[in-house]
Amino acid sequence: MKITREQLFAAPKLARRAKGRFDRGMEAVSAARARAMEIAQQCAAQPLLIPNASQRRRLARLRVAES
């Protein structure tokens, strides 16, 4: 972790709080990644649904726009 000038010369209590916030943020990100992986695996296991008429029209327009 790179230490900024503010962290280097800050009061110890302020630096501890900043480190705590950083650590909590990293934990939140890793938990979100784990949840995303679980959801992705569940979605991959489910069969694909057949789109209804309005969805088919929208998909057709998107395909034309990409071309």
N, C-alpha and C positions, 0 to 999 in steps of 0.2 A: 504494500500500500504506500503510495507516494504521500509524503507529509507536506502540506502547504505552509507558507510563512505564518499564516494566522494560527494554524494548529501548533506550530513549533514554538511561537512566542505567546500563546494563550495561557490563561490561568489553568492549572491542572484540572479543576473541576469542570471547566468548559470543555477541555480536551477529552475528558472521560465521557461527558455527555455526547459529544460529537462521535466518538468511537462507538458508543452504545447505539446511537441512531444508525450509524453505518452498518453495524452488525445486525441490527433488527431488519434493516432494509435488505441485506443480503439473504437473511433467512426467509423473508417474505418472497423474494424473487425465486429462491430455490424451491420453496413450497409450491409456488405458482407453476413453475416448470414441471414439477412432479405431477400436479393435477392435470396439466395440459397433456402430458404423456399418457396418463390413464384415460383421459377422455378420447384422445386420438386412437388409442388401442381399442377402446370400446366401439368407436365409430367404424373402425376398419373391420371389426368382426360382424357388424350388422349388414344385412343385405341392402343394396341400393334401392331406394324407392323410385317408382315410375312417376315422372313429372305429370301433373295434370295439364289441361289444355292451355291455361293462361301461362303457366311456367314454360311450356314448350314454345309458345309464341315469343316470350321474353328471351329464352335461350337462342332461338333462331335469329332474333334481332341482334343479339350480342355476337353471334358467329359472323353475321354479315358485316357488322361494324369492325370486327377484327381483320377481315379480309381486305 
